């Protein structure tokens, strides 16, 4: 006998459904494969990508420079040990290593801020888990106890530093004028490098750097001493500069460039001049702290840092006007008297508050004592009344 096997014919719409479902499922799997899973260990390409994202989010050049240096230092330390996870524990270990290296608290906090920003950008790019980034952002900074006094130049050291530069050639005149601007006007490196001829203006028979845009976008006007203006004019006349940047590059053929230079050039000039005159550990920022005595310029103590454009409260003083023509002894005595007067004035409200608190405490004690006496008298009265009855 022959057995017939009949095959049931499947409709076309039934065949189309599994195929369409397979296409959708394949597309979904491909989409899931494209998604990057957050990592715990970041490699050098991931760190460089996050670093570029951090630097692109900053607008200030000084912030970009400081964050770039802080992130590069952390990447060198992070990549020195293999298979090191990027989490809160690792960042805490890095903070401990910075403390052991005896870095200042402000330096450590700046580097931790850069690392927190790096973790945030890595999590935003999908390279790091958001939980790990949140843990890194919870790493506490170092408390600041007191303030370092820094390096201050005396009158003799200022004269020695200026005497190093030879005024017989173009490079010596430029360096002399540049150091004179740092000493007399208290400008930062970037501000001195970007200083233009148009910025020097005359106001009420005095030369000033008008509307100088400094750190953080703060605008201020800086007075220019006469001896600084003479040095700048000497350099401009020798170089033939009438417009544009004041301080420019000079090549080996004594040809002057048309554009300015970076602040690193000023760093090298100050370091070279300080090493020649025997002054160690002098940075360009140290020249803003104290303008030398006896060079024709008044001293710039800590309370004059506000005029120099300092943004920190610790380096600024509440005194708004300081005489620019007084001796060092008078400055020290007047500053001490001013501090004692300020302390006595600031202590008066504290004493008043203390007396008011003592008066309130006495009233409370008397009220409680009066209530106790009243209760005792009432009980004693009841006792006597009971005995009489």
HUZI-V945640 format. One record per backbone hydrogen bond with DSSP energy under -1.0 kcal/mol. CO is the residue of the C=O (numbers start at 0). NH is the residue of the N-H. If there is no record, write none. Layout:
BEGIN
co=CO nh=NH
co=CO nh=NH
END
This chain:
BEGIN
co=10 nh=14
co=11 nh=15
co=12 nh=16
co=14 nh=18
co=15 nh=19
co=16 nh=20
co=17 nh=21
co=18 nh=22
co=19 nh=23
co=20 nh=24
co=21 nh=25
co=22 nh=26
co=23 nh=27
co=24 nh=28
co=25 nh=29
co=26 nh=30
co=27 nh=31
co=28 nh=32
co=29 nh=33
co=38 nh=128
co=39 nh=85
co=42 nh=46
co=43 nh=47
co=44 nh=48
co=45 nh=49
co=46 nh=50
co=47 nh=51
co=48 nh=52
co=49 nh=53
co=50 nh=54
co=51 nh=55
co=59 nh=63
co=60 nh=64
co=61 nh=65
co=62 nh=66
co=63 nh=67
co=64 nh=68
co=65 nh=69
co=66 nh=70
co=67 nh=71
co=68 nh=72
co=69 nh=73
co=70 nh=74
co=71 nh=75
co=72 nh=76
co=73 nh=77
co=74 nh=78
co=84 nh=86
co=86 nh=90
co=87 nh=91
co=88 nh=92
co=89 nh=93
co=90 nh=94
co=91 nh=95
co=92 nh=96
co=93 nh=97
co=94 nh=98
co=95 nh=99
co=96 nh=100
co=97 nh=102
co=98 nh=101
co=103 nh=107
co=104 nh=108
co=105 nh=109
co=106 nh=110
co=107 nh=111
co=108 nh=112
co=109 nh=113
co=110 nh=114
co=111 nh=115
co=112 nh=116
co=113 nh=117
co=114 nh=118
co=115 nh=119
co=116 nh=120
co=117 nh=121
co=118 nh=122
co=119 nh=123
co=120 nh=124
co=121 nh=126
co=121 nh=127
co=126 nh=38
co=128 nh=132
co=129 nh=133
co=130 nh=134
co=131 nh=135
co=132 nh=136
co=135 nh=138
co=153 nh=157
co=154 nh=158
co=155 nh=159
co=156 nh=160
co=157 nh=161
co=158 nh=162
co=168 nh=172
co=169 nh=173
co=170 nh=174
co=171 nh=175
co=172 nh=176
co=173 nh=177
co=174 nh=178
co=175 nh=179
co=176 nh=180
co=177 nh=181
co=178 nh=182
co=179 nh=183
co=180 nh=184
co=187 nh=191
co=188 nh=192
co=189 nh=193
co=194 nh=245
co=196 nh=199
co=198 nh=209
co=200 nh=207
co=205 nh=202
co=206 nh=223
co=207 nh=200
co=208 nh=221
co=211 nh=219
co=213 nh=216
co=214 nh=217
co=217 nh=213
co=219 nh=211
co=221 nh=208
co=224 nh=228
co=225 nh=229
co=226 nh=230
co=227 nh=231
co=228 nh=232
co=229 nh=233
co=230 nh=234
co=231 nh=235
co=232 nh=236
co=233 nh=237
co=234 nh=238
co=235 nh=239
co=235 nh=240
co=243 nh=196
co=248 nh=256
co=250 nh=253
co=254 nh=250
co=261 nh=264
co=262 nh=266
co=263 nh=267
co=264 nh=268
co=265 nh=269
co=266 nh=270
co=267 nh=271
co=268 nh=272
co=269 nh=273
co=270 nh=274
co=271 nh=275
co=272 nh=276
co=273 nh=278
co=282 nh=285
co=300 nh=303
co=301 nh=304
co=303 nh=307
co=304 nh=309
co=326 nh=330
co=327 nh=331
co=328 nh=332
co=329 nh=333
co=330 nh=334
co=331 nh=335
co=332 nh=336
co=333 nh=337
co=334 nh=338
co=335 nh=339
co=336 nh=340
co=337 nh=341
co=338 nh=342
co=339 nh=343
co=340 nh=344
co=341 nh=345
co=342 nh=346
co=346 nh=350
co=347 nh=351
co=348 nh=352
co=349 nh=353
co=350 nh=354
co=351 nh=355
co=352 nh=356
co=353 nh=357
co=354 nh=358
co=355 nh=359
co=356 nh=360
co=357 nh=361
co=358 nh=362
co=359 nh=363
co=360 nh=364
co=361 nh=365
co=362 nh=366
co=363 nh=367
co=364 nh=368
co=365 nh=369
co=366 nh=370
co=367 nh=371
co=368 nh=372
co=369 nh=373
co=370 nh=374
co=371 nh=375
co=372 nh=376
co=373 nh=377
co=374 nh=378
co=375 nh=379
co=376 nh=380
co=377 nh=381
co=378 nh=382
co=379 nh=383
co=380 nh=384
co=381 nh=385
co=382 nh=386
co=383 nh=387
co=384 nh=388
END
